[in-house]
């Protein structure tokens, strides 16, 4: 039973990370006037990666509430774990 819980949490974590990466890509492709490579260079030189990652993590709130509505509480925990991981990464990037 404990392994099933860990698998469900991991599934939620993977869905949240995938949603973050997908929304990051959507932002760069559709909302940036520059190409993918140029946008990545601008983000690196302007130290904007933390801000862009924060915007990319916003769809995880929707994913979280979908899992709560479907009574998939362990997957929702995985989403929260991913959000905390992203928040720690953003904090680390702000220190660099």
Backbone as JSON, one array per atom type, in Angstrom:
{
  "sequence": "XXXXXXXXXXXXXXXXXXXXXXXXXXXXXXXXXXXXXXXXXXXXXXXXXXXXXXXXXXXXXXXXXXXXXXXXXXXXXXXXXXXXXXXXXXXXXXXX",
  "N": [[0.82, -1.21, 0.0], [1.97, 1.19, 0.74], [3.82, 1.63, -1.29], [2.13, 2.18, -3.42], [1.13, 4.65, -2.72], [3.48, 6.19, -2.84], [4.0, 5.99, -5.57], [1.76, 7.32, -6.64], [2.17, 9.93, -5.64], [4.56, 10.48, -6.94], [3.65, 10.44, -9.58], [2.01, 12.74, -9.59], [4.0, 14.63, -9.1], [5.54, 14.39, -11.46], [3.64, 15.18, -13.38], [3.3, 17.85, -12.65], [5.89, 18.93, -13.04], [6.12, 18.48, -15.77], [4.02, 20.13, -16.69], [5.07, 22.59, -15.97], [7.41, 22.75, -17.55], [6.24, 22.62, -20.08], [4.64, 24.96, -20.09], [6.65, 26.85, -19.86], [7.93, 26.5, -22.32], [5.79, 27.2, -24.02], [5.48, 29.91, -23.35], [7.94, 30.95, -24.26], [7.87, 30.34, -27.0], [5.47, 31.49, -27.98], [4.95, 33.99, -26.81], [7.23, 35.47, -26.78], [9.1, 37.7, -28.75], [11.42, 37.04, -29.9], [13.64, 34.44, -31.17], [13.92, 31.01, -30.02], [16.56, 30.43, -29.12], [17.62, 33.02, -28.89], [15.93, 34.1, -26.94], [16.53, 32.5, -24.73], [19.2, 33.28, -24.33], [18.8, 35.98, -23.67], [17.38, 35.68, -21.3], [19.33, 34.43, -19.74], [21.4, 36.41, -19.66], [20.08, 38.59, -18.57], [19.4, 37.67, -16.1], [16.84, 36.57, -15.63], [15.71, 34.15, -15.25], [14.54, 33.05, -12.93], [12.21, 34.57, -12.63], [10.86, 33.94, -15.0], [10.57, 31.21, -14.61], [8.88, 31.24, -12.43], [6.51, 32.28, -13.56], [6.04, 30.18, -15.29], [5.37, 28.15, -13.56], [2.84, 28.66, -12.68], [0.55, 27.35, -13.97], [0.47, 25.0, -12.53], [-1.13, 25.34, -10.34], [-3.69, 25.09, -11.34], [-3.57, 22.41, -12.13], [-3.26, 21.25, -9.62], [-5.78, 21.82, -8.39], [-7.44, 20.39, -10.09], [-6.68, 17.75, -9.51], [-7.47, 17.69, -6.81], [-10.24, 18.04, -7.08], [-10.89, 15.66, -8.36], [-10.53, 13.89, -6.34], [-7.96, 12.87, -5.98], [-5.83, 12.86, -3.94], [-3.17, 12.18, -3.27], [-1.75, 12.56, -5.62], [-2.11, 15.29, -5.82], [-0.56, 16.04, -3.68], [1.91, 15.45, -4.76], [2.07, 17.43, -6.7], [2.23, 19.68, -5.06], [4.69, 19.11, -3.87], [6.36, 19.37, -6.1], [5.96, 22.1, -6.61], [7.12, 23.22, -4.3], [9.74, 22.38, -4.72], [10.36, 23.77, -7.07], [10.12, 26.35, -6.06], [12.28, 26.38, -4.24], [14.36, 26.11, -6.07], [14.09, 28.52, -7.48], [14.63, 30.32, -5.41], [17.31, 29.6, -4.93], [18.41, 30.33, -7.39], [18.12, 33.07, -7.25], [19.99, 33.74, -5.39], [22.38, 33.34, -6.66]],
  "CA": [[0.0, 0.0, 0.0], [2.84, 2.36, 0.83], [4.4, 1.85, -2.61], [1.1, 2.79, -4.26], [1.09, 6.07, -2.35], [4.67, 6.82, -3.39], [3.83, 6.06, -7.02], [0.78, 8.38, -6.92], [2.85, 11.21, -5.38], [5.51, 10.65, -8.03], [2.88, 10.81, -10.79], [1.66, 14.15, -9.44], [5.24, 15.4, -9.26], [5.88, 14.39, -12.88], [2.66, 16.0, -14.09], [3.58, 19.26, -12.34], [7.13, 19.32, -13.72], [5.79, 18.52, -17.2], [3.22, 21.33, -16.92], [5.97, 23.74, -15.87], [8.26, 22.77, -18.74], [5.38, 22.92, -21.22], [4.26, 26.37, -20.06], [7.9, 27.57, -20.15], [8.09, 26.44, -23.78], [4.7, 27.99, -24.62], [5.81, 31.32, -23.18], [9.06, 31.33, -25.12], [7.5, 30.22, -28.41], [4.32, 32.28, -28.42], [4.88, 35.34, -26.26], [8.49, 36.16, -26.99], [9.26, 38.13, -30.14], [12.7, 36.52, -30.35], [13.68, 32.99, -31.36], [14.16, 30.24, -28.79], [17.94, 30.62, -28.68], [17.79, 34.42, -28.48], [15.21, 34.29, -25.68], [17.32, 31.85, -23.67], [20.35, 34.15, -24.07], [18.31, 37.17, -22.97], [17.04, 35.25, -19.94], [20.59, 34.2, -19.02], [22.15, 37.65, -19.42], [19.29, 39.48, -17.73], [19.09, 36.96, -14.86], [15.38, 36.53, -15.56], [15.26, 32.76, -15.23], [13.66, 32.85, -11.78], [10.91, 35.18, -12.93], [10.23, 33.14, -16.04], [10.19, 29.94, -13.99], [7.71, 31.51, -11.6], [5.36, 32.34, -14.47], [5.81, 28.85, -15.84], [4.83, 27.26, -12.53], [1.45, 29.03, -12.37], [-0.45, 26.33, -14.34], [0.41, 23.91, -11.54], [-2.27, 25.61, -9.45], [-4.85, 24.48, -12.01], [-3.39, 20.96, -12.02], [-3.52, 20.9, -8.22], [-7.21, 21.82, -8.13], [-8.04, 19.28, -10.84], [-6.46, 16.54, -8.72], [-8.32, 17.77, -5.62], [-11.63, 17.82, -7.5], [-11.04, 14.24, -8.7], [-10.2, 13.15, -5.12], [-6.64, 12.25, -6.12], [-5.1, 13.66, -2.98], [-1.74, 11.9, -3.29], [-1.2, 13.24, -6.79], [-2.08, 16.71, -5.46], [0.63, 16.2, -2.85], [3.05, 15.48, -5.67], [2.1, 18.76, -7.3], [2.77, 20.59, -4.04], [6.12, 18.82, -3.74], [7.01, 19.99, -7.26], [5.94, 23.55, -6.42], [8.15, 23.56, -3.31], [11.03, 22.18, -5.37], [10.55, 24.91, -7.97], [10.35, 27.53, -5.22], [13.66, 26.3, -3.75], [15.22, 26.38, -7.21], [14.01, 29.95, -7.73], [15.41, 30.96, -4.32], [18.72, 29.35, -5.19], [18.82, 31.14, -8.54], [18.17, 34.48, -6.84], [21.23, 33.93, -4.62], [23.55, 33.27, -7.54]],
  "C": [[0.86, 1.26, 0.0], [3.5, 2.67, -0.52], [3.41, 2.51, -3.55], [1.02, 4.28, -3.98], [2.29, 6.8, -2.94], [4.56, 6.97, -4.91], [2.86, 7.18, -7.39], [1.39, 9.77, -6.69], [3.83, 11.5, -6.5], [4.81, 11.03, -9.33], [2.47, 12.28, -10.74], [2.85, 15.05, -9.63], [5.61, 15.5, -10.74], [4.92, 15.24, -13.71], [2.96, 17.48, -13.87], [4.85, 19.74, -13.04], [6.89, 19.43, -15.23], [4.98, 19.77, -17.53], [4.09, 22.58, -16.87], [6.83, 23.86, -17.11], [7.44, 23.16, -19.97], [5.0, 24.4, -21.24], [5.47, 27.27, -20.29], [8.1, 27.63, -21.66], [7.03, 27.29, -24.48], [5.0, 29.48, -24.51], [6.89, 31.75, -24.17], [8.64, 31.33, -26.59], [6.44, 31.23, -28.84], [4.29, 33.72, -27.91], [6.17, 36.13, -26.41], [8.62, 36.5, -28.48], [10.56, 37.6, -30.74], [12.61, 35.01, -30.56], [13.99, 32.31, -30.03], [15.56, 30.49, -28.25], [18.18, 32.04, -28.18], [17.11, 34.68, -27.14], [15.98, 33.67, -24.52], [18.54, 32.7, -23.33], [19.93, 35.4, -23.3], [17.99, 36.84, -21.52], [18.31, 35.04, -19.13], [21.3, 35.5, -18.69], [21.39, 38.6, -18.5], [18.93, 38.89, -16.38], [17.59, 36.94, -14.6], [14.83, 35.12, -15.43], [14.3, 32.48, -14.08], [12.27, 33.41, -12.02], [10.15, 34.39, -13.98], [9.78, 31.78, -15.5], [8.98, 30.11, -13.09], [6.44, 31.59, -12.45], [5.02, 30.97, -15.03], [5.19, 27.9, -14.84], [3.36, 27.56, -12.21], [0.4, 28.0, -12.82], [-0.54, 25.16, -13.38], [-0.72, 24.11, -10.54], [-3.53, 24.98, -10.03], [-4.77, 22.97, -11.9], [-3.7, 20.49, -10.61], [-5.02, 20.82, -7.95], [-7.95, 20.75, -8.93], [-7.87, 17.98, -10.06], [-7.31, 16.54, -7.45], [-9.76, 17.48, -5.98], [-11.9, 16.35, -7.82], [-10.74, 13.32, -7.51], [-8.91, 12.33, -5.27], [-5.66, 13.03, -5.25], [-3.59, 13.42, -3.02], [-1.06, 12.52, -4.5], [-1.13, 14.75, -6.53], [-0.89, 16.99, -4.54], [1.89, 16.25, -3.7], [3.2, 16.82, -6.36], [2.66, 19.77, -6.3], [4.27, 20.37, -3.84], [6.9, 19.45, -4.89], [7.05, 21.51, -7.1], [6.98, 23.99, -5.38], [9.55, 23.4, -3.9], [11.35, 23.34, -6.3], [10.83, 26.18, -7.18], [11.77, 27.54, -4.66], [14.65, 26.6, -4.88], [15.24, 27.87, -7.53], [14.79, 30.72, -6.67], [16.89, 30.8, -4.52], [19.22, 30.21, -6.34], [18.91, 32.62, -8.2], [19.47, 34.77, -6.06], [22.47, 33.97, -5.51], [23.76, 34.6, -8.24]]
}
